[in-house]
Structures are given as structure tokens and as C-alpha cells.
Amino acid sequence: MKKNNVKELIRLIFKAVTLAMGVAVVALSIMNKLDTQTAVTMLGIGVAGSGVALLMDKNS
């Protein structure tokens, strides 16, 4: 696998984690299965993943 393909795959994974965390927080909140602290933690992980993906885009 070429180095560029690996970077693209990692970038895609970080973007997917960001989307998954957002969707999970919304779904669990609708079902009343999520407390506030856990929701903030999950959203923080999503924002961090988005930040990494954006920094990778900028450095490319």
C-alpha cells in the first residue's frame, strides 16, 4: 500500500469516527440512555478526530 493511500485511509477513519460519535450521541440521547458527562466525552472524541483529519488535510 502506498504512503499516500495510507494517509487517505487514516483521514477517512478519523472522519468516520467523528460522524459515528455525533450520530451515537443523538441516538442515545433520544432513547434516554446517555448521561451528560458521557455525551460530552463522546462529542469531545468526535471533535478531536475532526481536528486530526483537518490538520492532516492542511499538511498535505
C-alpha positions in Angstrom: 0.0 0.0 0.0 1.4 3.4 -1.0 2.1 6.0 1.7 -0.5 8.4 0.2 -3.2 5.7 0.3 -2.4 5.0 4.0 -2.8 8.7 4.8 -6.1 8.8 2.9 -7.3 5.8 4.8 -6.3 7.3 8.2 -8.0 10.6 7.3 -11.2 8.7 6.3 -11.1 6.7 9.6 -10.9 9.9 11.6 -13.8 11.5 9.7 -15.9 8.3 10.2 -15.2 8.3 13.9 -16.3 12.0 14.1 -19.6 11.2 12.3 -20.2 8.0 14.3 -19.7 9.8 17.7 -22.2 12.5 16.7 -24.8 10.0 15.5 -24.3 7.9 18.6 -24.8 10.8 20.9 -28.0 11.9 19.2 -29.4 8.3 19.0 -28.6 7.5 22.7 -30.0 10.9 23.8 -33.3 10.3 22.0 -33.5 6.9 23.8 -32.6 8.5 27.2 -29.7 6.1 27.6 -26.9 8.7 27.9 -25.9 10.9 30.7 -24.4 14.4 30.1 -20.9 13.6 31.1 -20.7 10.6 28.7 -22.3 12.7 25.9 -19.7 15.4 26.3 -16.9 12.8 26.4 -18.1 11.2 23.2 -18.5 14.6 21.4 -15.0 15.5 22.6 -13.6 12.4 20.9 -15.5 13.3 17.8 -14.2 16.8 17.7 -10.6 15.6 18.3 -11.0 13.2 15.3 -12.3 16.0 13.2 -9.3 18.2 14.2 -6.8 15.5 13.3 -8.4 15.0 9.9 -8.4 18.7 9.3 -4.8 19.0 10.3 -3.9 16.2 8.0 -5.7 18.0 5.1 -3.7 21.2 5.8 -0.4 19.4 5.9 -0.9 17.5 2.7 
